[in-house]
Amino acid sequence: MNILEGLNENQIKAVTHMDGPCLVIAGAGSGKTKVLTTRIAYLIEQGIKPWNILAITFTNKAAKEMRERLDLLINEEPGFVGTFHSLGLRIIRENHDVLNLTNNFTILDSDDVLSIIKKLLKENNYDPKEYSPSYIRNRISFIKNENLSRGEIEKFFNTQAEQVAIQIYDKYEELLSKNNSVDFDDLLRLPVKLFDEHKEILDRYQEKFKYILVDEYQDTNEVQYQFNKKLSSKYKNLFVVGDPNQSIYAFRNANFKNILNFENDFINTTVIPLDQNYRSTNFILDAANSIIKNNKERKELNLKGNIGEGIKTKYIRTYDDKNEISVVIEEIKKLINEGYDYKNIGVLYRTNAQSRLVEEMFLKSNIPYKIVGAYYFYSRKEIKDLLCYLKLISNLNDDVALRRIINVPKRGIGDTSINKLEAYARDNHISMFEAISEKKQLEFKNLILELRQKANDLSLTELIDLILDKSGMKQELENDKSLESELRLDNLMEFKSITASYEEQTGSVNLEDFLSEVSLVADVSEHKSDGNEVTLMTIHSAKGLEFDAVFLVGMEEGLFPHQQSLFEDGGLEEERRLCYVGITRAKKRLYLTNAKRRMLYGKECFNPPSRFIDEIDKEYLDIVNPSLEEVKKIDKAEYYSENSEDYKAGDVVMHQIYGRGTVVGVEDNFITIAFAKNYGIRKLLKTYKGLKKLN
């Protein structure tokens, strides 16, 4: 079998490179996995012992794919094919005694680590509300992934919270040592420590792994960089594959400069570009190339396709965010009629919070979908918690809602107390809310009563803000400072878009009506998966995937590129790389969409188009700008202007949903209207645009 058959010229150069450092700049869809596996087979064919070959990937999925491909090429097993962490674990197990560990040491997961940190904070009299356990955990992880020395830690950790993190870190390390345990970050850090402190151990592994291959090199962090450099320093046979244009994990401590600086770190490096793309049409690649060329920190690589010109990228600027998703749905229906499958269509967005509207409108349109990398919006813990606050405010007898949130955020009300409360309420035939008598529980009860009273004078959106502030939910997440808490807070803020949209559609600020409406959308139990559905996901989650058709939605300044990136060093270039990744997920069809007005985090925004749109040469775009009449036709919308009517008691009005009614009261921002018996008395916003006076 000729293992080089079917490879292009540069792929052959990469596969047949023998000795010395080699950097392969592998563009999107350029066959890098094929190059890596074929190179391993080629090395063995050239007489290199299989056990002298080490191949490192970033994910178990990638490692599994590589092993499966190798099984088709060779009969012998290489020395190691797997992830950085699995290799680190093997090295630690083989040298556990040197690290003062027994051979049955345990590995702590992130939840274990968090529990230990909470315990240590408590033992050292630190308030977890002031010094978030998740924040401390993230700082400890940073120390280990950056492999910081004691001097570097003390130099870089300057704030009060960071000083506390150092103290907890020291006690945490003592506890791990005492308990014969390591954490996930230690699987990378401890092998480097072994190599630094025991030259004979380093030499043993250098002799064992004379040929080293590393996938996705642009995603390596500092400790992984040090690991690679030390292990390859004897024979210099380090073969790395990556694409700086696809480095999008700075928030995980990845340092894309590791790949940019490779030639400086390793003398006499052979550089081989893989610029032949086997995935996408030329129009899609041209759009990607024209955007990424605006980055200054990059390796020159211009992707070239081999499957034809294809169809121009369709750019659609819509009237508002709902119209944007309506247009996406219409375009998907057209694709299905053309013979595309739902499973080969991806809708990608910059932030998880954007998924909420997409989900809602797909459900209403009966478009089958699945969400990758996140729960359905209404299934997320923080959203369920917020809904239970609303339910309890609306109905004080809702024991299910009370049980969920009486200790959210933590109020020192444990399961034992809650069980006693429930038993007392049951025995006395009263609600749990009515049964509350203990001090800590009374504080919660008074909070709910206060929120219930103030709800009468607020819009639904204002009520959400009040709940988040008064309950402490917002403060808890802001204090945490972790990426997870930031995303959860984003979701809570996005819930205000639901209330604001409901108020815009109906004018109603009635909590009971709103909860009834939400329950219809929130019940996703009927959302069944048959394997053929549109994929909804963030662009970060889409890396490594491909679809026949891709929709990049929300292409607006402040959203994508994200507002926060504009204030971070290198942030805009990382956003541009993210856009490049999103575009190159598409094989045949690419759609870029945005909206002139958008409801985000409960506020109406008017964002200009993303600068990334302007960076695409117009010859590659099919630009579509629906007229207002087309917008109305797609959305079946009737109202696109604010209501400026003045109302007084006795006015007869027509509501677009509730029908004819009579104004019975006017106060501040609200109108109270008596409708027919089906709807009764309703409090509406004065600005509601679906209300007209008839007299």
C-alpha positions as CSV (number, residue, x, y, z in Angstrom):
1,M,0.0,0.0,0.0
2,N,1.3,3.4,-1.0
3,I,0.5,5.5,2.1
4,L,1.4,8.8,0.2
5,E,-1.2,8.2,-2.4
6,G,-3.9,11.0,-2.6
7,L,-1.8,13.5,-0.7
8,N,-1.0,16.9,-2.2
9,E,2.6,18.2,-2.5
10,N,2.8,20.0,0.8
11,Q,1.1,17.2,2.7
12,I,3.7,14.8,1.3
13,K,6.5,17.3,2.5
14,A,5.0,17.2,6.0
15,V,4.5,13.5,6.1
16,T,8.0,12.7,4.9
17,H,9.9,15.2,7.0
18,M,12.2,13.2,9.1
19,D,14.5,14.9,11.6
20,G,14.5,18.3,13.3
21,P,11.7,20.7,14.3
22,C,8.8,21.1,11.9
23,L,5.9,23.6,12.0
24,V,2.9,22.7,9.9
25,I,0.5,25.6,9.4
26,A,-2.7,23.7,8.7
27,G,-5.6,25.8,7.5
28,A,-9.2,24.9,8.2
29,G,-10.2,21.8,6.3
30,S,-6.7,21.1,5.0
31,G,-6.5,17.5,6.2
32,K,-4.2,17.9,9.2
33,T,-5.4,14.6,10.9
34,K,-4.6,12.7,7.7
35,V,-1.2,14.2,7.7
36,L,-0.5,13.4,11.4
37,T,-1.6,9.7,11.1
38,T,0.1,9.2,7.7
39,R,3.3,10.6,9.2
40,I,3.2,8.1,12.0
41,A,2.8,5.3,9.5
42,Y,5.6,6.8,7.4
43,L,8.0,7.0,10.3
44,I,7.4,3.3,11.2
45,E,7.9,2.5,7.5
46,Q,11.2,4.2,7.6
47,G,12.4,2.1,10.5
48,I,11.5,4.2,13.5
49,K,10.4,2.0,16.3
50,P,6.7,2.5,17.1
51,W,7.4,2.9,20.8
52,N,9.6,5.9,20.1
53,I,6.7,7.8,18.6
54,L,4.5,10.1,20.8
55,A,1.3,11.8,19.4
56,I,-0.5,14.3,21.6
57,T,-4.0,15.7,21.0
58,F,-6.3,18.0,23.0
59,T,-9.4,15.9,23.2
60,N,-10.3,12.3,23.7
61,K,-12.5,12.5,20.5
62,A,-9.5,13.6,18.4
63,A,-7.3,10.9,20.0
64,K,-9.9,8.2,19.2
65,E,-10.2,9.4,15.6
66,M,-6.4,9.3,15.2
67,R,-6.2,5.8,16.6
68,E,-9.0,4.6,14.3
69,R,-7.2,6.0,11.3
70,L,-3.9,4.5,12.4
71,D,-5.5,1.0,12.6
72,L,-6.2,1.2,8.9
73,L,-2.6,2.1,8.1
74,I,-0.4,0.1,10.5
75,N,-0.4,-3.1,12.5
76,E,1.8,-1.8,15.3
77,E,0.8,0.5,18.2
78,P,2.8,3.8,18.5
79,G,4.3,4.6,21.9
80,F,1.4,6.8,22.9
81,V,-1.5,8.5,21.2
82,G,-3.7,10.5,23.5
83,T,-4.3,13.8,25.3
84,F,-1.9,15.9,27.2
85,H,-3.7,15.0,30.4
86,S,-3.7,11.3,29.8
87,L,0.0,11.4,29.0
88,G,0.6,13.4,32.2
89,L,-1.3,10.9,34.2
90,R,0.8,8.0,32.8
91,I,4.0,9.8,33.7
92,I,2.8,10.6,37.2
93,R,1.8,6.9,37.8
94,E,5.2,5.7,36.5
95,N,7.0,8.1,38.9
96,H,4.5,8.4,41.8
97,D,7.1,7.6,44.5
98,V,9.3,10.5,43.4
99,L,6.3,12.8,43.8
100,N,5.6,11.4,47.3
101,L,2.4,9.7,46.1
102,T,1.3,6.1,46.5
103,N,0.3,4.1,43.4
104,N,-3.4,4.5,44.4
105,F,-3.4,8.3,44.5
106,T,-6.8,9.9,43.6
107,I,-7.6,12.6,41.0
108,L,-10.0,15.3,42.1
109,D,-12.5,16.7,39.6
110,S,-13.5,20.4,39.6
111,D,-16.5,19.8,42.0
112,D,-14.1,18.1,44.5
113,V,-11.7,21.0,44.3
114,L,-14.6,23.5,44.9
115,S,-15.7,21.6,48.0
116,I,-12.2,21.6,49.4
117,I,-11.8,25.4,48.7
118,K,-15.2,26.1,50.4
119,K,-14.0,24.1,53.5
120,L,-10.7,25.9,53.6
121,L,-12.3,29.3,53.3
122,K,-14.6,28.5,56.2
123,E,-11.8,27.1,58.3
124,N,-9.8,30.3,57.8
125,N,-12.8,32.6,58.5
126,Y,-13.2,34.0,55.0
127,D,-16.8,34.8,53.9
128,P,-17.5,32.8,50.7
129,K,-19.9,35.7,49.7
130,E,-16.9,38.0,49.7
131,Y,-14.3,35.6,48.4
132,S,-15.9,33.4,45.9
133,P,-14.8,29.7,45.9
134,S,-15.1,29.5,42.1
135,Y,-12.9,32.6,41.8
136,I,-10.3,31.0,44.2
137,R,-10.4,27.8,42.2
138,N,-9.8,29.6,38.9
139,R,-6.8,31.5,40.3
140,I,-5.3,28.3,41.6
141,S,-5.9,26.8,38.1
142,F,-4.2,29.8,36.6
143,I,-1.1,29.3,38.9
144,K,-0.8,25.7,37.8
145,N,-1.4,26.2,34.1
146,E,1.0,29.1,33.9
147,N,3.5,27.0,36.1
148,L,4.2,30.1,38.1
149,S,7.1,30.2,40.5
150,R,6.6,31.5,44.1
151,G,8.2,34.8,43.1
152,E,5.9,35.2,40.1
153,I,2.8,34.4,42.1
154,E,3.7,37.1,44.7
155,K,4.6,39.5,41.9
156,F,1.4,39.1,39.9
157,F,-1.2,38.5,42.6
158,N,-1.7,42.0,44.0
159,T,-5.4,42.5,44.9
160,Q,-6.9,41.5,48.3
161,A,-8.8,38.7,46.7
162,E,-5.7,37.4,45.0
163,Q,-3.8,37.5,48.4
164,V,-6.5,35.4,49.9
165,A,-6.2,33.0,46.9
166,I,-2.5,32.6,47.6
167,Q,-3.2,31.7,51.2
168,I,-5.9,29.2,50.2
169,Y,-3.6,27.8,47.5
170,D,-0.9,27.0,50.0
171,K,-3.3,25.2,52.4
172,Y,-4.9,23.5,49.4
173,E,-1.6,22.1,48.3
174,E,-0.9,20.8,51.8
175,L,-4.3,19.1,51.9
176,L,-3.7,17.4,48.5
177,S,-0.4,16.1,49.7
178,K,-1.8,14.9,52.9
179,N,-4.7,13.1,51.1
180,N,-2.5,11.5,48.4
181,S,-4.4,13.4,45.7
182,V,-3.8,15.5,42.6
183,D,-6.1,17.7,40.7
184,F,-6.7,17.9,36.9
185,D,-4.2,20.7,36.5
186,D,-1.5,18.7,38.3
187,L,-1.6,16.2,35.5
188,L,0.2,18.8,33.4
189,R,2.2,20.6,36.0
190,L,3.7,17.6,37.9
191,P,5.4,16.1,34.8
192,V,7.1,19.4,34.1
193,K,8.2,19.5,37.8
194,L,9.6,16.0,37.4
195,F,11.6,17.0,34.3
196,D,12.9,20.1,36.0
197,E,14.0,18.4,39.2
198,H,15.1,15.0,38.0
199,K,17.3,15.1,34.9
200,E,17.5,11.3,34.8
201,I,13.7,11.0,34.5
202,L,13.6,13.6,31.7
203,D,16.4,11.7,29.9
204,R,14.4,8.4,30.2
205,Y,11.4,9.9,28.5
206,Q,13.5,11.7,25.9
207,E,15.0,8.3,25.0
208,K,11.5,6.8,24.9
209,F,9.8,9.5,22.8
210,K,12.3,10.5,20.1
211,Y,9.7,11.6,17.7
212,I,6.9,13.9,19.1
213,L,3.8,15.0,17.2
214,V,1.5,17.7,18.7
215,D,-1.9,18.5,17.3
216,E,-3.7,21.9,17.7
217,Y,-0.5,23.6,18.8
218,Q,-2.1,27.0,18.8
219,D,-4.2,26.0,21.8
220,T,-1.2,25.1,24.1
221,N,-0.8,27.0,27.3
222,E,2.4,27.8,29.2
223,V,2.8,24.5,31.0
224,Q,2.1,22.5,27.9
225,Y,4.6,24.6,26.0
226,Q,7.3,23.9,28.7
227,F,6.4,20.2,28.6
228,N,6.9,20.0,24.8
229,K,10.1,22.0,24.9
230,K,11.8,19.9,27.6
231,L,10.8,16.6,26.2
232,S,12.0,17.4,22.7
233,S,15.2,19.2,23.7
234,K,17.5,16.2,23.2
235,Y,16.5,15.0,19.7
236,K,14.7,18.1,18.5
237,N,12.2,16.0,16.6
238,L,9.1,18.1,17.5
239,F,6.5,18.1,14.8
240,V,3.6,20.5,15.5
241,V,0.4,21.1,13.6
242,G,-1.8,24.1,14.1
243,D,-3.4,27.2,12.7
244,P,-2.9,30.6,14.5
245,N,-5.9,31.8,12.6
246,Q,-8.0,29.3,14.6
247,S,-6.7,30.2,18.1
248,I,-9.9,31.1,20.0
249,Y,-9.3,29.9,23.6
250,A,-7.4,32.7,25.3
251,F,-10.1,32.5,28.1
252,R,-8.8,29.0,28.8
253,N,-5.2,30.3,29.1
254,A,-4.2,29.2,25.6
255,N,-1.4,31.3,24.2
256,F,-1.4,31.4,20.4
257,K,2.0,33.1,20.5
258,N,3.4,29.7,21.2
259,I,2.8,28.8,17.5
260,L,3.9,32.3,16.2
261,N,7.2,32.0,18.1
262,F,7.9,28.4,17.2
263,E,10.6,29.3,14.7
264,N,12.4,31.4,17.3
265,D,12.2,28.7,20.0
266,F,13.4,25.9,17.8
267,I,16.4,26.7,15.5
268,N,16.3,25.4,11.9
269,T,12.6,24.8,11.9
270,T,11.1,23.6,8.7
271,V,7.8,25.4,8.0
272,I,5.2,23.8,5.8
273,P,1.9,25.5,4.9
274,L,-1.3,23.4,4.3
275,D,-3.4,25.9,2.4
276,Q,-5.5,23.5,0.3
277,N,-9.0,23.3,1.7
278,Y,-11.0,20.2,1.0
279,R,-14.2,21.3,2.8
280,S,-15.6,24.6,1.5
281,T,-16.4,26.4,-1.7
282,N,-14.2,29.2,-3.0
283,F,-16.8,31.9,-2.2
284,I,-16.8,30.8,1.5
285,L,-13.0,30.6,1.6
286,D,-12.7,34.0,0.0
287,A,-14.9,35.5,2.7
288,A,-12.8,33.9,5.4
289,N,-9.5,35.0,3.8
290,S,-10.6,38.6,3.4
291,I,-11.5,38.9,7.1
292,I,-8.5,37.2,8.6
293,K,-6.0,39.2,6.6
294,N,-6.9,42.2,8.8
295,N,-5.1,40.6,11.8
296,K,-1.6,41.7,12.3
297,E,-0.5,38.8,14.6
298,R,-0.7,35.9,12.2
299,K,1.1,33.5,9.9
300,E,0.5,34.2,6.2
301,L,-1.9,31.6,4.9
302,N,-4.4,32.0,2.1
303,L,-6.8,29.1,1.9
304,K,-7.6,27.7,-1.6
305,G,-10.5,25.4,-2.4
306,N,-10.8,22.5,-4.7
307,I,-14.5,21.9,-4.9
308,G,-15.5,24.9,-7.1
309,E,-16.8,28.4,-6.8
310,G,-20.1,27.6,-5.1
311,I,-22.7,30.2,-4.2
312,K,-22.0,33.7,-2.8
313,T,-22.3,34.3,0.9
314,K,-25.8,35.7,1.6
315,Y,-25.7,38.8,3.9
316,I,-29.1,39.8,5.2
317,R,-29.7,42.9,7.4
318,T,-33.1,42.7,9.0
319,Y,-35.4,45.0,10.8
320,D,-35.2,43.5,14.3
321,D,-33.9,40.3,16.1
322,K,-37.2,38.5,15.7
323,N,-37.3,39.2,12.0
324,E,-33.7,38.0,11.8
325,I,-34.6,34.6,13.1
326,S,-37.8,34.5,11.0
327,V,-35.6,35.1,7.9
328,V,-33.3,32.3,9.1
329,I,-36.2,30.0,9.4
330,E,-37.5,30.9,5.9
331,E,-34.0,30.3,4.5
332,I,-33.8,26.9,6.3
333,K,-37.2,25.9,4.8
334,K,-35.8,26.8,1.3
335,L,-32.7,24.6,1.9
336,I,-34.9,21.7,3.0
337,N,-36.9,22.0,-0.2
338,E,-33.6,22.0,-2.1
339,G,-32.7,18.6,-0.5
340,Y,-30.6,19.7,2.5
341,D,-31.1,17.8,5.8
342,Y,-31.7,19.6,9.1
343,K,-28.7,17.7,10.6
344,N,-26.4,19.4,8.1
345,I,-27.4,22.9,9.0
346,G,-25.8,24.9,11.8
347,V,-26.9,28.2,13.4
348,L,-24.0,29.8,15.2
349,Y,-24.0,32.7,17.6
350,R,-21.4,34.6,19.7
351,T,-23.0,34.3,23.1
352,N,-25.2,31.6,24.8
353,A,-27.7,34.3,25.7
354,Q,-28.6,34.6,22.0
355,S,-29.8,31.1,21.9
356,R,-33.0,31.9,23.8
357,L,-34.8,33.7,21.0
358,V,-33.6,31.2,18.4
359,E,-35.0,28.3,20.5
360,E,-38.3,30.0,21.1
361,M,-38.9,30.8,17.4
362,F,-37.7,27.4,16.2
363,L,-40.2,25.7,18.7
364,K,-43.0,27.9,17.4
365,S,-42.1,27.1,13.8
366,N,-41.7,23.3,14.4
367,I,-38.1,23.4,13.2
368,P,-36.3,20.4,14.8
369,Y,-33.2,21.5,16.7
370,K,-30.6,20.5,19.2
371,I,-28.4,22.7,21.4
372,V,-24.7,21.7,21.7
373,G,-22.6,22.8,24.6
374,A,-25.5,24.2,26.7
375,Y,-28.8,23.3,28.2
376,Y,-32.0,24.5,26.7
377,F,-32.6,28.1,27.9
378,Y,-35.5,27.3,30.2
379,S,-33.7,24.2,31.6
380,R,-30.8,26.2,33.0
381,K,-30.6,26.3,36.7
382,E,-30.5,30.1,37.1
383,I,-33.5,30.5,34.8
384,K,-35.5,27.8,36.8
385,D,-34.5,29.7,40.0
386,L,-35.7,33.0,38.6
387,L,-39.0,31.5,37.4
388,C,-39.6,30.0,40.8
389,Y,-39.2,33.5,42.4
390,L,-41.8,34.8,40.0
391,K,-44.1,31.8,40.7
392,L,-43.9,32.2,44.4
393,I,-44.5,36.0,44.2
394,S,-47.6,35.2,42.1
395,N,-48.8,32.3,44.2
396,L,-47.7,32.0,47.9
397,N,-49.0,28.5,48.1
398,D,-46.6,27.2,45.5
399,D,-44.6,24.8,47.7
400,V,-42.5,23.4,44.8
401,A,-41.2,26.9,43.9
402,L,-40.6,27.7,47.6
403,R,-38.6,24.6,48.2
404,R,-36.3,25.3,45.2
405,I,-35.4,28.9,46.1
406,I,-35.7,29.3,49.9
407,N,-31.9,28.7,50.0
408,V,-31.0,30.4,46.6
409,P,-28.7,32.0,47.0
410,K,-27.3,30.3,50.1
411,R,-29.1,31.6,53.3
412,G,-28.0,28.9,55.7
413,I,-31.3,27.1,55.3
414,G,-30.4,23.4,55.0
415,D,-32.4,20.4,53.8
416,T,-33.1,19.4,57.4
417,S,-34.9,22.7,58.1
418,I,-36.7,22.6,54.8
419,N,-37.9,19.0,55.5
420,K,-39.2,20.0,59.0
421,L,-41.0,23.0,57.5
422,E,-42.6,20.8,54.8
423,A,-43.7,18.3,57.5
424,Y,-45.2,21.0,59.7
425,A,-47.1,22.5,56.8
426,R,-48.4,19.1,55.8
427,D,-49.5,18.2,59.3
428,N,-51.3,21.5,59.7
429,H,-52.8,21.6,56.2
430,I,-51.2,24.9,55.4
431,S,-48.7,26.1,52.7
432,M,-45.0,26.0,53.5
433,F,-44.9,29.8,53.1
434,E,-47.6,30.2,55.7
435,A,-45.8,27.8,58.1
436,I,-42.5,29.7,58.1
437,S,-41.5,30.9,61.6
438,E,-37.8,30.5,62.1
439,K,-35.5,33.6,61.8
440,K,-33.6,32.8,58.7
441,Q,-36.7,31.5,57.0
442,L,-38.6,34.7,58.1
443,E,-36.1,36.8,56.3
444,F,-36.9,35.0,53.1
445,K,-40.6,35.2,53.7
446,N,-40.4,39.0,54.2
447,L,-38.3,39.3,51.0
448,I,-41.1,37.5,49.0
449,L,-43.8,39.7,50.6
450,E,-41.8,42.9,49.8
451,L,-41.3,41.8,46.2
452,R,-45.0,40.9,45.9
453,Q,-46.1,44.3,47.2
454,K,-43.7,46.2,44.9
455,A,-44.7,44.1,41.9
456,N,-48.0,46.0,41.7
457,D,-46.2,49.2,40.8
458,L,-43.6,47.8,38.4
459,S,-43.4,46.5,34.9
460,L,-42.4,42.8,34.5
461,T,-38.9,43.8,33.4
462,E,-38.5,46.1,36.4
463,L,-39.6,43.3,38.6
464,I,-36.9,41.0,37.3
465,D,-34.3,43.6,38.1
466,L,-35.7,44.0,41.6
467,I,-35.7,40.2,42.2
468,L,-32.1,39.8,41.0
469,D,-30.9,42.6,43.3
470,K,-33.0,42.0,46.4
471,S,-32.6,38.2,46.4
472,G,-28.8,38.4,46.1
473,M,-28.7,36.3,42.9
474,K,-27.0,39.0,40.9
475,Q,-24.5,39.9,43.6
476,E,-23.5,36.2,44.1
477,L,-22.7,35.8,40.4
478,E,-20.9,39.1,40.1
479,N,-18.7,38.2,43.1
480,D,-17.8,34.8,41.6
481,K,-15.8,36.3,38.7
482,S,-15.7,32.9,36.9
483,L,-16.6,32.4,33.2
484,E,-19.4,30.1,34.3
485,S,-20.9,32.7,36.6
486,E,-20.5,35.3,33.9
487,L,-22.5,33.1,31.5
488,R,-25.2,32.5,34.1
489,L,-25.5,36.2,34.8
490,D,-25.8,36.8,31.0
491,N,-28.7,34.3,30.9
492,L,-30.5,36.1,33.8
493,M,-30.1,39.4,32.0
494,E,-31.4,37.9,28.8
495,F,-34.5,36.8,30.7
496,K,-35.4,40.5,30.8
497,S,-35.6,40.3,27.0
498,I,-38.4,37.7,27.4
499,T,-40.4,40.1,29.7
500,A,-39.7,43.1,27.5
501,S,-40.8,41.2,24.4
502,Y,-43.9,40.0,26.2
503,E,-44.7,43.6,27.2
504,E,-44.1,44.8,23.7
505,Q,-46.3,42.1,22.2
506,T,-49.2,42.4,24.7
507,G,-48.7,45.5,26.7
508,S,-49.6,43.5,29.7
509,V,-47.6,43.7,33.0
510,N,-49.8,41.0,34.6
511,L,-47.5,38.4,36.2
512,E,-50.0,35.5,36.1
513,D,-50.6,36.0,32.4
514,F,-46.8,36.1,31.7
515,L,-46.2,32.9,33.7
516,S,-48.9,31.1,31.7
517,E,-47.4,32.3,28.5
518,V,-43.8,31.3,29.5
519,S,-44.9,27.8,30.6
520,L,-46.0,27.0,27.1
521,V,-42.6,27.8,25.7
522,A,-40.6,26.5,28.7
523,D,-42.1,23.1,28.5
524,V,-39.6,21.5,26.1
525,S,-40.5,18.0,27.2
526,E,-42.1,17.4,23.8
527,H,-38.9,18.5,22.0
528,K,-37.9,15.0,20.8
529,S,-34.7,14.3,19.0
530,D,-34.7,11.9,16.0
531,G,-31.1,12.6,14.9
532,N,-32.2,15.0,12.1
533,E,-32.3,18.5,13.6
534,V,-30.6,21.9,13.1
535,T,-27.7,22.4,15.4
536,L,-27.6,25.5,17.6
537,M,-24.4,26.4,19.2
538,T,-21.8,29.1,20.1
539,I,-19.0,29.5,17.6
540,H,-16.6,28.5,20.3
541,S,-18.4,25.1,20.5
542,A,-18.4,24.7,16.7
543,K,-14.6,24.4,16.3
544,G,-13.7,21.1,14.7
545,L,-17.2,20.7,13.2
546,E,-18.6,21.3,9.7
547,F,-22.0,21.8,8.2
548,D,-23.3,22.0,4.6
549,A,-25.0,25.3,5.5
550,V,-24.1,27.7,8.3
551,F,-25.9,30.7,9.6
552,L,-23.8,33.2,11.6
553,V,-26.5,35.3,13.4
554,G,-26.1,38.6,15.3
555,M,-23.2,40.0,13.2
556,E,-23.3,43.4,14.9
557,E,-20.8,45.7,16.6
558,G,-20.9,45.1,20.3
559,L,-22.3,41.6,19.8
560,F,-19.7,40.2,17.4
561,P,-17.1,41.5,17.8
562,H,-18.2,41.4,21.5
563,Q,-18.1,44.8,23.3
564,Q,-15.8,43.4,25.9
565,S,-13.1,42.4,23.4
566,L,-12.7,46.1,22.3
567,F,-11.1,46.8,25.8
568,E,-8.8,43.8,26.0
569,D,-5.3,43.5,24.7
570,G,-5.6,41.4,21.5
571,G,-9.3,41.0,22.1
572,L,-10.4,42.2,18.6
573,E,-8.0,40.0,16.8
574,E,-9.2,37.0,18.8
575,E,-12.8,37.9,17.8
576,R,-11.7,38.1,14.2
577,R,-10.2,34.6,14.5
578,L,-13.5,33.4,16.0
579,C,-15.3,34.8,13.0
580,Y,-12.9,33.0,10.7
581,V,-13.6,29.7,12.5
582,G,-17.3,30.3,12.2
583,I,-17.1,31.0,8.5
584,T,-14.9,28.0,7.7
585,R,-17.4,25.6,9.4
586,A,-19.6,26.0,6.2
587,K,-19.1,23.7,3.3
588,K,-21.6,24.8,0.7
589,R,-23.8,27.7,1.9
590,L,-23.0,30.6,4.3
591,Y,-25.4,33.2,5.6
592,L,-24.5,36.2,7.7
593,T,-27.4,38.0,9.4
594,N,-27.9,40.9,11.7
595,A,-30.6,43.3,12.9
596,K,-31.1,47.0,13.0
597,R,-32.7,46.8,16.4
598,R,-32.4,44.0,19.0
599,M,-33.7,43.2,22.4
600,L,-30.7,42.0,24.5
601,Y,-30.6,41.8,28.3
602,G,-34.0,43.5,28.4
603,K,-32.9,46.6,26.6
604,E,-33.5,47.7,23.0
605,C,-30.2,48.2,21.1
606,F,-29.5,49.7,17.8
607,N,-26.2,48.2,16.7
608,P,-24.4,49.0,13.4
609,P,-23.3,46.0,11.3
610,S,-20.2,44.1,12.4
611,R,-17.0,45.5,11.1
612,F,-16.3,41.9,9.9
613,I,-19.0,42.4,7.3
614,D,-17.2,45.4,5.9
615,E,-14.0,43.5,5.7
616,I,-15.4,41.0,3.3
617,D,-14.9,42.0,-0.4
618,K,-18.4,42.8,-1.7
619,E,-17.8,40.7,-4.8
620,Y,-18.1,37.6,-2.5
621,L,-21.5,38.7,-1.0
622,D,-25.1,38.5,-2.1
623,I,-26.5,41.4,-0.1
624,V,-30.2,41.3,0.8
625,N,-32.0,44.1,2.6
626,P,-35.7,43.2,3.1
627,S,-38.0,46.2,2.9
628,L,-40.3,47.0,5.8
629,E,-43.2,45.5,3.8
630,E,-41.2,42.3,3.4
631,V,-40.4,42.3,7.1
632,K,-44.1,42.6,8.0
633,K,-45.0,39.9,5.5
634,I,-42.4,37.5,7.0
635,D,-43.2,38.3,10.6
636,K,-46.9,38.8,10.1
637,A,-46.2,42.0,12.1
638,E,-48.6,44.9,12.2
639,Y,-47.0,47.5,14.5
640,Y,-43.7,49.1,14.1
641,S,-44.1,52.4,15.9
642,E,-44.5,53.5,19.5
643,N,-48.0,54.3,20.8
644,S,-48.3,58.0,21.6
645,E,-52.0,58.1,22.5
646,D,-53.2,59.9,25.6
647,Y,-55.8,57.9,27.6
648,K,-58.4,58.8,30.2
649,A,-61.0,56.9,32.1
650,G,-64.0,56.0,29.8
651,D,-62.0,55.7,26.6
652,V,-63.0,52.7,24.4
653,V,-59.9,50.9,23.0
654,M,-59.1,48.0,20.8
655,H,-56.3,45.6,21.8
656,Q,-54.7,43.5,19.1
657,I,-55.0,40.4,21.3
658,Y,-57.7,41.0,23.9
659,G,-60.1,42.9,21.7
660,R,-62.4,45.8,22.8
661,G,-62.1,47.3,26.2
662,T,-62.8,50.3,28.3
663,V,-60.1,52.3,30.2
664,V,-61.0,52.3,33.9
665,G,-57.8,53.9,35.3
666,V,-54.6,55.8,34.3
667,E,-51.5,56.1,36.5
668,D,-47.9,57.0,35.6
669,N,-46.8,54.5,33.0
670,F,-49.8,52.2,33.2
671,I,-53.4,52.0,31.9
672,T,-56.0,49.7,33.5
673,I,-58.5,48.4,31.0
674,A,-61.7,46.3,31.5
675,F,-62.0,43.8,28.6
676,A,-64.7,41.2,27.9
677,K,-65.1,38.5,30.5
678,N,-62.6,36.2,28.8
679,Y,-59.8,38.6,29.7
680,G,-61.2,40.8,32.5
681,I,-59.2,43.6,34.1
682,R,-55.7,44.1,32.6
683,K,-52.9,46.5,33.5
684,L,-51.0,47.6,30.4
685,L,-48.0,49.8,29.6
686,K,-49.0,53.2,28.2
687,T,-46.5,52.8,25.4
688,Y,-47.9,49.6,24.1
689,K,-48.1,50.0,20.3
690,G,-50.9,47.4,19.8
691,L,-53.6,49.5,21.5
692,K,-55.8,52.0,19.6
693,K,-58.5,54.4,20.8
694,L,-61.9,53.9,19.1
695,N,-63.6,57.1,20.4
